[in-house]
Amino acid sequence: MTTIFSNFRFQVQESLIPSSADPNGFWRDCKMDHAHCNSSQMQFLQDFRNQMLNAINDFSKSNQNGLFINSCFAH
């Protein structure tokens, strides 16, 4: 079984911070280009990443599972 975690940018734009959850547009520039994130937004994204990695920690130790994690904010 292979599990693929990829396309972090899409997940931020459409799942983690959808427009309906950001009516004042606080995240609009940040979610389109992480170079426009302020320090609290970057900390939120880093905390989300760390929580995801912690959540898959046990799963990732099995030699019957595979993971591809692309957590680069630039792609």
N, C-alpha and C positions, 0 to 999 in steps of 0.2 A: 504494500500500500504506500502510495506517495502522497504527501500533502504539500501543496504549493502555497506559499504566502508571498504574494508579489503585488506590484502596482500600488504601493503605499499612497502615492499621491491621489489616485482615484478613490481609495478608501477614505482618505481625509475629506476630499471634496464632496463625495456622495453619501457616505455612511456616517463617519464620525462627526462631521460638521456640515450637515445639509443646510441649504439656504433657509428652509422652513424653521430651523433651530437657531438661525442667526438673522432675525428680521432687521436689525440695525446695521448689518454688514461689518461687524467687528472683525470677522475672520475672512472677509472676501479677498483682500489682497494677499493675506498670508497663505490661504489655501491654494491660490493660483500660482504663487511663487514664494517659496520659503525664505527668499532673501528679504521679503517684506514683513516677516514675522518679528514681533517685538520679543523681549526676553521672556515674558510670561507665557506667550504662545509657544515659543520654542521649548520652554520647560514642560508645558502641557503635552506637547508631542513627544518629548523624550520620556516623560513618565508613562505615556500610553505605550510606547515601544517597550519599555522595561516591564510593564505589566504583561504585555503579550509574550515576551520572552520567558517570563516566570511561569505563565500559564501553560506553555508548551514544554517546559523543562522535563517533566517526567516522560512525556511522549517522545521527546527527542533522544532519550537514552536507549530506546529499544533498537536493536539492529534490524528489526523488521519494518521500521518506519523510515521514511525519508523526508527531508525538509529542504526547501529552498526559500530563504528569507532575504528579501531585498529591502533593506531598511535605509537606503540612501535617500536623503531628503531632496537630492538634486534630480532624481529621475522619476 
